[in-house]
Every structure is written in C-alpha cells, then in structure tokens.
Amino acid sequence: MRKAFLILTSLVVVGCTTTPVATPPEPMAAIKPIPELVEPEPKTSIFTYYVDPIHQSQAAAIVRGNFVWRDHCLYLIGSDRKFTTAMFPEFPKGIVKWDEATKTLNLNGRVFKMGDYIKTNGAYWPYHPNTPGGAEFEKQGDKKCLTPTVAFIGTFFD
C-alpha cells in the first residue's frame, strides 16, 4: 500500500511540474485584415434646416425654381435669376441623397437632375453670417455656398 501511495504521489508531482506543449502563435503575416469599403466623401455642400424629429412639420408656402450645381454648391434659381442656397429638411434622416458622380438629387424618392424645375412647399429665409443662426449653417458645408437668402425646400411636390 505504501508502495502504491509513493507511485501515485510521484505521478501527481511529476504531472504537475511538466511543461504543457503549447501550439506556436500564428505569425502576424498570416492574419490578413478585411479591407473596409470606404465611400468617397461628397465634395458638394448639402445644407439642411431644422425640422422637429417627431412631427417633422415643414413650411406650407411655395418655393420654386431650377436646381443648379456650381463650384460644389447646390442652388435654386428662381424666375428672378438669383442664386439661392438650396436647403433640405434634416429629418427624417436619409430623405435627401446626393449623387456626386451624376450630379443628381434624390429628394424623398423623387430624382432631380441639375436644371430640373421644382415647385414644392418651403420658405425663403435670410442668412446672416457671424450670428449663432448663421453659424449653424456654416458648420454644415462650405461658407462660400451660402447666399444672403436661402431656400428651405420641402418634400410635398405638385
């Protein structure tokens, strides 16, 4: 019995002190990262105006003119032939999509090419630089795109 106890004890001691065989780590060169699809950032400044995220009300007056793209800016030109910065509702998210390659604007599922006429609800609003309200617009895109009057373009078309 004593002999069996010594054999069993020595097996336990030897078993606890032997070094386990570990698999070598995989070399870093074998781990290949999955490339991320990075879409190019649009160069055209797209400006938005605040709309309540719950009710999403828009002005009921009429805004009309032709869309024009010039120097990475989107404008609306009315019958007076003046350039007015085009602004779109902030909510719901994704309602405005700009395609830089084709210079087309998808507004609530309706696609406009540059030069296309639009008549919709909205409002004209003064833009005052160096004011808190003006600063909200300025941080959205290139300041050179902002005209003294901006057009809040709605999404209820004729």
C-alpha positions in Angstrom: 0.0 0.0 0.0 2.8 2.3 0.9 4.4 1.5 -2.5 1.2 2.3 -4.3 0.9 5.6 -2.4 4.5 6.6 -3.4 4.0 5.8 -7.0 0.7 7.7 -7.1 2.2 10.7 -5.3 5.2 10.8 -7.6 3.0 10.7 -10.7 1.0 13.7 -9.4 4.1 15.7 -8.6 5.7 14.9 -12.0 2.4 15.5 -13.8 2.1 19.0 -12.2 5.7 20.0 -12.9 5.9 19.0 -16.6 5.6 21.9 -19.1 2.5 21.6 -21.3 3.1 21.6 -25.0 1.6 24.8 -26.5 0.9 25.5 -30.1 3.0 28.2 -31.5 1.2 31.5 -32.2 0.2 32.2 -35.8 2.6 34.6 -37.4 1.1 38.1 -38.0 1.7 37.9 -41.7 -0.8 35.1 -42.0 -3.6 37.3 -40.4 -5.0 39.4 -43.2 -7.3 42.2 -42.3 -10.6 42.5 -44.2 -10.4 45.7 -46.3 -13.0 48.3 -45.4 -15.2 49.8 -48.1 -14.7 53.5 -47.8 -17.0 55.6 -49.9 -15.6 58.9 -51.1 -16.8 61.9 -49.2 -19.0 64.1 -51.3 -17.4 67.4 -52.3 -20.7 69.2 -52.7 -22.0 71.0 -49.7 -25.5 69.8 -48.8 -27.2 72.1 -46.2 -30.1 71.2 -44.0 -32.6 73.1 -41.9 -34.1 72.0 -38.6 -37.3 70.0 -38.6 -38.8 68.6 -35.4 -37.8 65.0 -35.4 -41.2 63.9 -34.0 -43.7 65.9 -36.0 -41.4 66.8 -39.0 -43.6 69.8 -40.0 -42.4 71.9 -42.9 -43.4 75.3 -44.1 -46.5 75.4 -46.3 -45.5 78.4 -48.5 -44.3 77.7 -52.1 -40.7 77.5 -53.2 -40.0 77.1 -56.9 -37.1 77.3 -59.3 -34.4 75.2 -61.1 -31.7 73.3 -59.4 -28.2 74.3 -60.3 -24.8 72.9 -59.3 -21.9 75.3 -59.4 -18.4 75.1 -57.6 -19.6 72.2 -55.3 -22.7 74.1 -54.2 -26.4 73.4 -54.8 -28.6 76.4 -55.6 -32.1 77.1 -56.6 -32.6 79.7 -59.3 -36.0 81.4 -59.4 -37.6 83.5 -62.1 -35.6 86.5 -60.8 -32.4 84.6 -62.0 -30.9 84.9 -58.5 -28.9 82.1 -56.9 -30.4 80.9 -53.6 -28.7 78.2 -51.5 -30.8 75.1 -51.5 -31.5 73.7 -48.0 -33.3 70.4 -47.3 -35.1 69.1 -44.2 -32.8 67.5 -41.6 -35.5 64.8 -40.7 -36.3 62.2 -41.5 -32.7 61.1 -41.9 -31.9 59.8 -45.4 -34.7 61.8 -47.1 -32.0 63.7 -49.2 -29.4 61.8 -51.2 -26.9 63.5 -53.4 -25.0 61.5 -56.1 -21.7 63.3 -56.7 -20.9 61.3 -59.9 -24.2 62.0 -61.8 -25.0 65.3 -60.1 -28.5 64.1 -59.2 -30.5 64.8 -56.1 -32.9 62.2 -54.7 -35.4 64.1 -52.6 -37.9 61.9 -50.8 -37.7 59.3 -53.6 -38.0 61.8 -56.5 -34.8 62.3 -58.5 -33.8 65.7 -59.9 -31.1 66.4 -62.4 -29.4 69.7 -62.4 -31.5 72.2 -64.4 -34.8 70.4 -63.4 -37.6 72.6 -62.2 -39.1 72.1 -58.7 -42.3 73.5 -57.2 -42.8 72.4 -53.6 -43.6 73.6 -50.2 -40.9 75.5 -48.3 -39.8 79.0 -47.4 -37.2 81.6 -48.1 -35.1 82.6 -45.2 -32.3 85.2 -44.6 -28.8 84.1 -43.9 -26.8 86.3 -41.6 -23.1 85.5 -41.4 -21.3 85.7 -38.0 -24.5 85.1 -36.0 -25.5 82.0 -34.0 -28.1 81.0 -36.6 -25.6 81.6 -39.4 -23.0 79.5 -37.6 -25.4 76.5 -37.6 -25.4 76.7 -41.4 -21.7 77.5 -41.8 -20.6 74.3 -40.0 -22.6 72.1 -42.4 -20.6 72.9 -45.5 -18.5 75.5 -47.4 -19.5 79.0 -46.4 -18.9 80.2 -49.9 -22.1 78.3 -50.9 -24.3 80.4 -48.6 -26.3 83.2 -50.2 -28.0 86.2 -48.4 -31.3 84.3 -48.8 -31.6 80.5 -48.5 -34.4 78.3 -49.8 -35.9 75.8 -47.3 -37.0 73.2 -49.8 -39.9 70.9 -48.7 -40.9 67.4 -49.8 -44.5 67.9 -50.8 -44.4 68.3 -54.6 -47.0 69.4 -57.1 
